Amino acid sequence: VQLQASGGGLVQAGGSLRLSCAASGRTFSTYAKGWFRQAPGQEREFVASISWSGANTYYANSVRGRFTISRDNAKNTMYLQMNSLNAEDTAVYYCAADRAPIATGSDPFEYWGQGTKVTVSS
């Protein structure tokens, strides 16, 4: 069972990036999925989550209106479109999955992928 995050990189403030999280080893089509991030010297924090069907999405206040989470169950892949990036968005971004159909930032996601680093230059 693997979750593989990709799409990170260096971007200027105000720019955009799209992260992807591909799953392998099992299908996560009935699982909630989410994105978390951890900045240097800080604790990991919730960014966004999406229900199994994609009908329900949840966002941290700090990213609401700038980030969009989505998923394609046919491809077993989740995405995070990040717009209007600023220096505070610099972090390692992790994708996660939970066997519950809906999960938010306070839920203990069961499966975790390795991170992809996002650096926003000001």
Steps between C-alpha positions, in 0.01 A plus 500: 500500500659824388409862465739694279490878510656704223490842341689705755769747406615858515253771405487876538249663728169538322564196287327164480584133540299183465581210726399144422467197722490164324399187686620149430463165664132544568215715383414793720185588313285457814747674730513864600825668403683804617799726477712610792814709516792555730713811491852501641494504878122471514250225562317334218171673420188417310459662158198343334299181475248348266236235549505174308262627235649845478171656603635636829815706537654664803774761520717666758415867535848594383449344155126532441434687179851441368534120501269246341500131583362248252521133417465263208402160634539339160866596512533440875649849523438809707603855416564829675489808281681780681459857378616835634782333687686695764806437714286360781403212272860376492497150648521132428158387387372153586204311367300262712202268483249384759266205468209717613301645209533848648789631706615841610813637655415372846472140383793254522576423139619142471721500191771752424722570205843651488508876465562731212674828572350832405713811524351842434748780446397852591 
